[in-house]
């Protein structure tokens, strides 16, 4: 299973959606709460090539985007393979 990281904020419906999608696949992930640790915001922005919205999701250190991109991967049937195969393809 890939190392999955997700940057979130409390009361963010898109963060809840993204975590829910990952949980449907039994994926384990590390959550970085910007509500609890606002100093991580700059790290998130640097890692995500300037994206400033949450969630920001990373598979094995590669940014895949937010909830919309995760949903698209799920709809295309690609997410399950990414989680099981420990692979991340360019979106």
ABEGO torsion letter per residue (X at the ends): XBBBBBBBBBGBAAAAAAAAAAAAAGBBBBBBBAAABAAAAAAAAAAAGGBABOBBBBBGGBBAEBAAAAAAAAAAGAAAAAAAAGBBBBX
